[in-house]
């Protein structure tokens, strides 16, 4: 494996997900799975408070989703909570369906 740098994205199956709340909100998220194996566990990422800049695309959560499926066979679920406007670098329509 080559050296891991700040912007390294390792292979994984990444799927946009939408979580539906009981009061009708849709929360955008992403599930990253190991590319060639079943996950041994799932890491559910809860971001810091949106009032303090927290969102699913914070650098630490993105790095977990970009690396842990390949390095540790972990599934990584990250999503935005209530009150979070999101900016993602994926297909926004797919994330909002």
C-alpha angles and dihedrals in degrees: 000000000000123000115288112234133182095276098038115139114188125202117282141139104258119192128180112234134190121210114205119211124212090249094055104264120138116216117201119224148149134233116206116194131184109273098228109016143046113267117256091209142349126245112206109202118211111189127217121270114302088223087066097045099274120153139143090266095061109133097250095051092045091051091050091051092043096051117018098070089060099034101042106013089245126150110226121204117189126171143163119256129215115303095025120125107202137216113190133175092220131081104301094201091056091049093050098048 
